[in-house]
Structures are given as C-alpha cells and as structure tokens.
C-alpha cells in the first residue's frame, strides 16, 4: 500500500511524463476512468494521504490530502470526462497581544479553500482545467489584512511527433491575491509556463527509459510596487 506520489517524486516529480500513472488524475481528471485503486500513506501521521477510486462504467473517487490545499477531494468520471471538486476549512483559537487594547485577546482565525478541475480527452489531446480559491480571516476586525488567492491552471498533453520525441506536455498557471511574507501581507501575482517534449523507450520487459526536454518561464510580482522576479 505505497502511494504513488512517492514513486512520481523519485522519477522526477512530474506525473505528466508518465501517462499511465494514477497521479495524472490531479493534472488530467479524465484519467480517473482508467483506474480502480486504494492507496494509503502516512495513515498514523500528521499529513495522511489516501485515494479511493471505484466503479465500472462511471468512476467515483475520494481523495484525502493532509498536505495539499484541499483536505478532501471528490471525483467523478465517465467516458472521456472527469471532474474533481475539493474543499478545505480550518479554524483555531489563539491568544495574541493587541496594541489597541494593550492586552492579550482571544482570536479565532479561519480559512477556506475551494477548487474545481475538469478534464477532457479530445481528438486534440488530453486537457485539464482548474480553478482554486482561498480566503482567510485573521479575526482582528480588519478585512484589509486577510490573505486570499485565486489561481487558474491549464494542462495539455498530446501526441506530437518531432524528431525523437512522441508527445508534447504544456502547463500554464496564473495566480493573484494577497499572501503573508515575513509577517507582512503583500499583493502577489504570478505566471508560469512550461512546455516539454518527451518519449518513452522500452529497453526490456521491466525497464523503461524516459527522454524529455523543455523550457520553462516564471514571473512573480510582490508588494504594492509589484516588484517582479522572473525565471
């Protein structure tokens, strides 16, 4: 019962290069239709991870992720379509010093995250679209210093014969919101784009060789002056 995110991490960290692996479900939700499985990782730890997918003509999935943005994900798939809906809610009580009252006060900060992903297998290729929303409340009576985030993502994989390569993999992500950096809440926006070509060769009954090459671009702006960092 070894969760395959460990396997993908040991193989480079990008499930998109391994189309037959179940970790593709979070990039291309329509691949849920290819699996029936049960996986459990770190069940007794602080960050449990579990995936259950079952069904015949239609697939149903439950994914518990103790480390991800959404604690619980519900999935459904049929034919060439797959959908994932995720949510997470967090809240706790804490005592902090309040300059306004010159004393220690009780606060009840909370946060909520929602995401939706849609995957479709078409004649053009495999497509995955996702949107993620996060909102937090630090319970200090001021909404201007609460963190928030809106993120959009697109994944595309298709057969693309070019030289020695057989497939094209493209990922694009955009995010905008407010995030805490060194105890300061800063405006944030980011854009990333990765495009790769890859191919697998069977070297034997138990041996597979992956060859991939690609380009990546990333740009992040932080603070009121939108200081940008580009890679």
N, C-alpha and C positions, 0 to 999 in steps of 0.2 A: 504494500500500500504506500508507494512512494510517489508523491505528487510530481507531475511532470514539469512544473515551473523550475524545479531543481535541475532537471535534465536540459531544458532550454537554456538556463543560465550557464551550464557547463559547455554548451555548444555555441556560445557567443551572445546569448541574450535576446535574439530577435526571432520570435516564432514564425514570422512571415517567410523566412527562408526554409521552413520545414512544413510544407502544406498539409502533410498527413498527421501532424501532431495536434492534440486537442487544445493546446494553448492558443491556437489560431482563433478559437471561439471569441476571445476578447478583442481580436482585430477584425475578424470577418465572421460575424454572428451566424451567417447561414451555414457555416461548417458544423454547427451543432447537430445537423441532420446526419452526420457521418458517425456519431458516437453513441454508445451506451457505456457508462462508466461510473465508478465510485472511487473517489480519491480523498485521503485524509492526511494532513500534515500538521505536526505540532499540536495535536489534539489536546494535550495537557498543558501547553504553554500559554503565553500571553497573547500570541498572534496566530490563532488557529486558522487553517485554510482547508476548506473541504468543497468538493464538487460532486454533485449527483446529477446524472443525465439519464433519462429513460424514455421509452416509448417506441412504437413501431412506425406507423405512417406519420404521426406527429411526435415531436420530441418536447420534453419538458425538463427544465433544469433548475437546480437550486445551488447557488454558489456563495459560500461563506468566506469572507476575506478579512482577516483580522488586521492586515497591514494596508489594505487599499483605501481609496477614497470612499467606497461604499461597502458597508459591512455585509449587506445581503443583496444578492442579485438574483432576479427571477428571469428565466429564459424560456423562449418558445420558438420552435422551428417546424416548418413543413415545406416540402418541395425545395425550391430554391430561395426560400426566405427564412430569415432568422431575426429575432428581436430579443433584446436584453434590457430590463428595467432594474435600476439599482437605487438604493436609498440608505441613508445612514443618519442617525440622530445621536447627539452626545450632549450631556449636561452634568454639571457637578457643582458642589458648594465649596467656596473658599473664603478665607478671611484675609482682607488686604487693608493697607493703610490708606486712608482717604485724606488728601490735603485740605479739601473743602471743609470737612467736619473735624479735622485734626484728631482723628481717632481711627480705630480699626472697625471696619464694617464688613458685613457679610455680602458676598456677591454670588450670583448664580449664572455663570457664563454658560452658553449653549451654542451648538452649531448644528446645521442641517446640510446634507448633500444629496443631490438627486442626479441621476444620469439616465440617458436613453441611447441605445445603439440599435441600428438597423443594418442588416447585411443582406445582400442580394447577389446571386450568381446569374450573370447575364452572358450574352454572346461576346460582349466586350471584355469580360473578365469578372473577377470577384471584387465586390465593393463593400466597404464598411464605413458607415457614417455614425458619428457620435456627438452628443452634446452633454456637458457636465456643468451643473450649477451648484455653488456652495455659498452659504451665508452664515455668518456668526454674529452673536450678540454677547458683548462682554459685561452687560448689565450694569453699566456705570451711568445710564441715563442720557448718553450722548451717542447718537447713531452715526456721527461723522467719523468715529474711530473704530468701526466694526469692519472686520475682514469680509471680503466677498470675492467670488470668482465666477466667470463664465468662460467655458472652454469649448471649442469646436474641433473635431478631428475627422480626417478622411484617410482611408487606406484603400489602395488599389493594387491588385495583383493579376497579371495576365500573362499568357504565353506570348513571348516576344523573341523570335529568333534573330540574334545579332551576333555575328562572329561565333565564338564558342558558347555563348550564353543561350538559355532557353526561356527564361522568364524575366519579367520586369516587376519590381516592387516599389511602390511610391507611398510615402506617408507625409501628410501635411497637418499641422496643428497650429491653432491660434488661441490665445488666452488673454483675458483682460479682467482687471479687478483691483483689489487692494489686498496687500499682504504684509505681514509683520516681519521686519528685518531689524535685528539688534534692538528690539523693544520699540521700534518705530513703525508706524503704519504708512506704507508708501504705495502710491499708484503704480501699477505694474501692467505691462503688456508684453506679449512675446509671440514670435512667429518662428516656426521651424519647418523645414522642408528637407526630406531625404528621398533620394532616388537611387535604386540599385538594380543591377543585373546579376542573375545568378544561374547556376546549373548544378545538377547532381549527377555524379557518375557512380555506377555500381561497380565496385572493384572486386566483389565476391559476394557470396550468399549472405554474409554477415557484415560487410564493410561498405560504407558509403562515403564518397568524397564530395564535399560542397566547395564550389569556387564562386566567389562573389566579389563584385567591385561596385563602388558607388560614390556619390557626392552628397554632402550634407550642408545645410545653411541654417543658421540660427541667429535671431536678433531679439534682445530683451531690453526693455526700457523701464527704468526705476526712478521714482521720485517725481516731484512736481515739475522739474525741469526736463523730464523724460531723458535722463542720461542713458545712452544706448550702449549695449555690449553686443558685438557681432562676432560670430564664429564662421 
